[in-house]
Amino acid sequence: MAKTSAKSAKKRKVIVDAVGEAHVTASFNNIIISLTNKKGDVISWSSAGKLGFR
């Protein structure tokens, strides 16, 4: 059997500001929306495929 490790990946801490930008990338197969702060660091992202939209 394969070994499983109990280590979890550390999440990067990003400071959330009151002002930010929304970047939308649309293709024929999917739509990706990324929310960023002023510096351009991604705070959150989601896609239509990830949510099961067809």
OpenMM code with the backbone's topology and positions (N, CA, C; nanometers):
from openmm import Vec3, app, unit

residues = "MET ALA LYS THR SER ALA LYS SER ALA LYS LYS ARG LYS VAL ILE VAL ASP ALA VAL GLY GLU ALA HIS VAL THR ALA SER PHE ASN ASN ILE ILE ILE SER LEU THR ASN LYS LYS GLY ASP VAL ILE SER TRP SER SER ALA GLY LYS LEU GLY PHE ARG".split()
positions = [
    Vec3(0.0827, -0.1184, 0.0000),
    Vec3(0.0000, 0.0000, 0.0000),
    Vec3(0.0870, 0.1244, 0.0000),
    Vec3(0.0330, 0.2300, -0.0553),
    Vec3(0.1056, 0.3560, -0.0594),
    Vec3(0.0966, 0.4255, 0.0757),
    Vec3(0.2043, 0.4916, 0.1111),
    Vec3(0.2057, 0.5650, 0.2370),
    Vec3(0.1301, 0.6960, 0.2213),
    Vec3(0.0554, 0.7312, 0.3222),
    Vec3(-0.0134, 0.8601, 0.3215),
    Vec3(0.0471, 0.9465, 0.4304),
    Vec3(0.0728, 1.0693, 0.3976),
    Vec3(0.1310, 1.1593, 0.4964),
    Vec3(0.0223, 1.2472, 0.5559),
    Vec3(0.0381, 1.2789, 0.6816),
    Vec3(-0.0610, 1.3598, 0.7522),
    Vec3(-0.0284, 1.5083, 0.7427),
    Vec3(0.0741, 1.5436, 0.6645),
    Vec3(0.1114, 1.6839, 0.6515),
    Vec3(0.0099, 1.7571, 0.5653),
    Vec3(-0.0244, 1.8759, 0.6066),
    Vec3(-0.1138, 1.9581, 0.5260),
    Vec3(-0.0351, 2.0769, 0.4730),
    Vec3(-0.0707, 2.1207, 0.3556),
    Vec3(-0.0019, 2.2331, 0.2939),
    Vec3(-0.0384, 2.3617, 0.3669),
    Vec3(0.0615, 2.4464, 0.3886),
    Vec3(0.0351, 2.5742, 0.4540),
    Vec3(-0.0307, 2.6686, 0.3555),
    Vec3(-0.1333, 2.7366, 0.4010),
    Vec3(-0.1984, 2.8366, 0.3174),
    Vec3(-0.1251, 2.9683, 0.3333),
    Vec3(-0.1117, 3.0381, 0.2227),
    Vec3(-0.0451, 3.1672, 0.2233),
    Vec3(-0.1399, 3.2726, 0.2774),
    Vec3(-0.0929, 3.3559, 0.3672),
    Vec3(-0.1748, 3.4625, 0.4241),
    Vec3(-0.1705, 3.5836, 0.3317),
    Vec3(-0.2874, 3.6299, 0.2883),
    Vec3(-0.2982, 3.7476, 0.2035),
    Vec3(-0.3875, 3.8476, 0.2748),
    Vec3(-0.3407, 3.9705, 0.2862),
    Vec3(-0.4186, 4.0747, 0.3520),
    Vec3(-0.5294, 4.1200, 0.2573),
    Vec3(-0.6525, 4.1162, 0.3057),
    Vec3(-0.7679, 4.1532, 0.2245),
    Vec3(-0.7989, 4.3006, 0.2467),
    Vec3(-0.7931, 4.3784, 0.1396),
    Vec3(-0.8236, 4.5210, 0.1453),
    Vec3(-0.9696, 4.5443, 0.1085),
    Vec3(-1.0158, 4.6658, 0.1327),
    Vec3(-1.1523, 4.7019, 0.0953),
    Vec3(-1.1639, 4.7247, -0.0549),
    Vec3(-1.0513, 4.7520, -0.1218),
    Vec3(-1.0503, 4.7787, -0.2654),
    Vec3(-0.9711, 4.6686, -0.3345),
    Vec3(-1.0221, 4.6202, -0.4470),
    Vec3(-0.9522, 4.5162, -0.5211),
    Vec3(-0.9991, 4.5130, -0.6652),
    Vec3(-0.9601, 4.4083, -0.7357),
    Vec3(-0.9964, 4.3929, -0.8759),
    Vec3(-1.0509, 4.2528, -0.8989),
    Vec3(-1.1380, 4.2407, -0.9976),
    Vec3(-1.1894, 4.1107, -1.0400),
    Vec3(-1.1407, 4.0864, -1.1820),
    Vec3(-1.0708, 3.9760, -1.2028),
    Vec3(-1.0212, 3.9386, -1.3348),
    Vec3(-1.1047, 3.8218, -1.3851),
    Vec3(-1.1601, 3.8364, -1.5050),
    Vec3(-1.2447, 3.7329, -1.5639),
    Vec3(-1.1770, 3.6817, -1.6896),
    Vec3(-1.1546, 3.5507, -1.6950),
    Vec3(-1.0978, 3.4857, -1.8123),
    Vec3(-1.2027, 3.3911, -1.8679),
    Vec3(-1.2465, 3.4174, -1.9904),
    Vec3(-1.3505, 3.3349, -2.0518),
    Vec3(-1.2935, 3.2642, -2.1738),
    Vec3(-1.3203, 3.1347, -2.1822),
    Vec3(-1.2826, 3.0568, -2.2993),
    Vec3(-1.4067, 2.9832, -2.3478),
    Vec3(-1.3913, 2.9013, -2.4500),
    Vec3(-1.5059, 2.8263, -2.5008),
    Vec3(-1.5522, 2.7208, -2.4006),
    Vec3(-1.4611, 2.6725, -2.3165),
    Vec3(-1.4941, 2.5628, -2.2267),
    Vec3(-1.5163, 2.6029, -2.0818),
    Vec3(-1.4684, 2.7198, -2.0393),
    Vec3(-1.4727, 2.7518, -1.8974),
    Vec3(-1.4658, 2.9027, -1.8756),
    Vec3(-1.5062, 2.9457, -1.7579),
    Vec3(-1.4935, 3.0848, -1.7141),
    Vec3(-1.4230, 3.0823, -1.5794),
    Vec3(-1.3156, 3.1596, -1.5654),
    Vec3(-1.2399, 3.1660, -1.4407),
    Vec3(-1.2450, 3.3091, -1.3897),
    Vec3(-1.2818, 3.3255, -1.2624),
    Vec3(-1.2889, 3.4572, -1.1995),
    Vec3(-1.1901, 3.4590, -1.0840),
    Vec3(-1.0996, 3.5580, -1.0834),
    Vec3(-1.0012, 3.5737, -0.9766),
    Vec3(-1.0214, 3.7089, -0.9107),
    Vec3(-1.0255, 3.7108, -0.7776),
    Vec3(-1.0340, 3.8353, -0.7022),
    Vec3(-0.8956, 3.8656, -0.6470),
    Vec3(-0.8444, 3.9867, -0.6747),
    Vec3(-0.7098, 4.0237, -0.6335),
    Vec3(-0.7127, 4.1515, -0.5515),
    Vec3(-0.6050, 4.1733, -0.4739),
    Vec3(-0.5912, 4.2999, -0.4025),
    Vec3(-0.5171, 4.3985, -0.4921),
    Vec3(-0.4822, 4.5153, -0.4399),
    Vec3(-0.4173, 4.6189, -0.5216),
    Vec3(-0.2820, 4.5746, -0.5767),
    Vec3(-0.2100, 4.4914, -0.5006),
    Vec3(-0.0782, 4.4454, -0.5443),
    Vec3(-0.0872, 4.3396, -0.6530),
    Vec3(-0.2035, 4.2777, -0.6701),
    Vec3(-0.2198, 4.1736, -0.7698),
    Vec3(-0.2156, 4.0334, -0.7124),
    Vec3(-0.2078, 4.0212, -0.5795),
    Vec3(-0.2089, 3.8899, -0.5149),
    Vec3(-0.3505, 3.8336, -0.5178),
    Vec3(-0.3647, 3.7093, -0.5597),
    Vec3(-0.4966, 3.6469, -0.5689),
    Vec3(-0.5484, 3.6172, -0.4289),
    Vec3(-0.6670, 3.6686, -0.3990),
    Vec3(-0.7320, 3.6439, -0.2705),
    Vec3(-0.8191, 3.5197, -0.2809),
    Vec3(-0.8951, 3.5109, -0.3893),
    Vec3(-0.9844, 3.3979, -0.4099),
    Vec3(-1.0061, 3.3791, -0.5590),
    Vec3(-1.0365, 3.2555, -0.5996),
    Vec3(-1.0674, 3.2295, -0.7390),
    Vec3(-1.1692, 3.1176, -0.7461),
    Vec3(-1.2388, 3.1124, -0.8576),
    Vec3(-1.3348, 3.0057, -0.8813),
    Vec3(-1.3568, 2.9940, -1.0311),
    Vec3(-1.4107, 2.8801, -1.0705),
    Vec3(-1.4403, 2.8595, -1.2116),
    Vec3(-1.5746, 2.7897, -1.2243),
    Vec3(-1.6343, 2.8025, -1.3411),
    Vec3(-1.7632, 2.7390, -1.3655),
    Vec3(-1.7486, 2.5873, -1.3629),
    Vec3(-1.6386, 2.5355, -1.4139),
    Vec3(-1.6155, 2.3914, -1.4127),
    Vec3(-1.5992, 2.3363, -1.2724),
    Vec3(-1.5366, 2.4135, -1.1839),
    Vec3(-1.5171, 2.3716, -1.0453),
    Vec3(-1.6505, 2.3600, -0.9720),
    Vec3(-1.7461, 2.4456, -1.0080),
    Vec3(-1.8766, 2.4456, -0.9429),
    Vec3(-1.9752, 2.3489, -1.0073),
    Vec3(-1.9349, 2.2829, -1.1158),
    Vec3(-2.0205, 2.1836, -1.1791),
    Vec3(-2.1179, 2.2394, -1.2807),
    Vec3(-2.0992, 2.3640, -1.3221),
    Vec3(-2.1883, 2.4237, -1.4218),
    Vec3(-2.1603, 2.3626, -1.5583),
    Vec3(-2.2655, 2.3249, -1.6294),
    Vec3(-2.2488, 2.2683, -1.7644),
    Vec3(-2.3441, 2.3330, -1.8600),
] * unit.nanometer
topology = app.Topology()
chain = topology.addChain("A")
for resn in residues:
    res = topology.addResidue(resn, chain)
    for name in ("N", "CA", "C"):
        topology.addAtom(name, app.Element.getBySymbol(name[0]), res)
